[in-house]
Amino acid sequence: MRERPGGPLRAAVVGTGLIGGSILVRLHEAGVDVAGWDPDEATRAEGRRRGIAFPDELVEAVRDRDLVFLGGPLPTLPEALVTVAAHTPEGCVVTDVGSTKGGLAAFAVERGLTGRFVPGHPMAGTERFGLTAAVPALFEGAAWVLCPAPEGINAFRLLAGLVVDVFAARVVPMSPSVHDAVVALSSHVPHLLAGSLAGAVARSDVRDAVLGLAAGSFRDGTRIAGTPAKRTADMLFHNREQVVRQLDRVRAFLDELSAALARDDLDALVEGYRQARDLRTALLDRDLHASRREFPTSGDHADELAYLLALGEAGGHLTGCRVGPGTVAYTGHLPASADPA
């Protein structure tokens, strides 16, 4: 999916930190005509050193492009969306890589941009940051959320094909609200827990002794506490309603474990950890089955949209999206326990 009906795809990436930079470098390696832009002059210089077009002005980077990825800090995305939409052709598809979707999706609705803007979130990353930390293979096998809307279904199809073909990622279609609820538990609360554990040790009078004994469990449990503090805080703040709600679930389970310890209830403690272990096992060994679904490319797209959203909400994903004469074909994968939509 490196071409559009009018010819080879021309792309741009605005904001080239770890995620945006990894997208940029992967597109460049794949032979896509891609330009980058970043507000940091040193980052633009690094991009040029790598042989990638990096104009000094954002407008120059996105002009006449067919597809633009928006990176950068969450608070900057609404303004970036408006700017890019104003300086690109009407048919230019725009997506973002932010870790929350509800706010920006609602902003796009207010601005009448849902026909060309597809909220996105590649679920990959490291504690490192910046273009120098970019990893072209970062998204291979990773989940990449895309939020389809009826008026933007063509834009979704273009992106879904590109994400699978160029980035080798799994496309997870979701509504913005479901996405924000899910990532609160799968990503944002883990950042709170990692920060809480590391912060508690930082304030402890046995801090140095803990560091001396720290092994895999502590290192793994606090790894994401190494993420830049402002980036983590922005992520939590922009999804604060769902984070607080889902944190209550975690707190309730933790309280059960704590209460079992306090009352010397070994059986309850074992049962709690059995449930936790079963979930961890399910994460590492999910049984999914593949199926193919076709839909007409014209019409109201209600059935297509219902299929896509049900697939993502059921824990499934796409590994194929092919648009042919009059039809679009999806290769979907669903957990064995889920009924296909």
Secondary structure, DSSP 8 states (H G I E B T S, - for coil): --EETTEE-EEEEE--SHHHHHHHHHHHHTT-EEEEE-S-HHHHHHHHHTT-B--SSHHHHHTT-SEEEE-S-GGGHHHHHHHHHHTS-TT-EEEE--S--HHHHHHHHHTT-TTTEE-EEE----S--SGGG--TTTTTT-EEEE---GGGHHHHHHHHHHHHHTT--EEEE--HHHHHHHHIIIIIHHHHHHHHHHHHHHTSTTHHHHHHH--HHHHHHHGGGGS-HHHHHHHHHHTHHHHHHHHHHHHHHHHHHHHHHHTT-HHHHHHHHHHHHHHHHHHHS--EEEEEEEEESSS--HHHHHHHHHHHHTT-EEEEEEEETTEEEEEEEEETTS---
